């Protein structure tokens, strides 16, 4: 199977307040073969886009203003529309504090990507999440 077919129909939403980081991650996703990448600069916009577009996967920064990654996750997981509430989310962060790790486990975060994100780590995490979706 070719790379382009591997990610056919996959939509990724990147929620990151730093424009340069968001664009870099978008470009890396495109580089690995994902054609549809949505962007949001904060958790509120990200939640609106998740509801509207129902992406396959969300990559979300933890520390943002005014709505951070934790608040985004809390709001996402309580949505009545279960298909949206269950979208896999990977945290983008350099925060490995016990509080953040515990929060991530409690809210079914699908993993971490440590900043600065490498292309290899991004591809591995995306592939792992997509594989877990096909096993559901």
Buried (B, 14 or more C-beta within 10 A) or exposed (E): EEEEEEBEEBBBBBBBBBEEBBBBBBEBBBEBBBEBBBBBBBBBBBBEBBBEEEBBBBBBBBBBEEBBBBBBBBBBBEBEEEEBBBBBBBBBBEBEEEEBBEBBEEBEBBBBBEBEBEBEBBBEBBEBBBEEBEEE
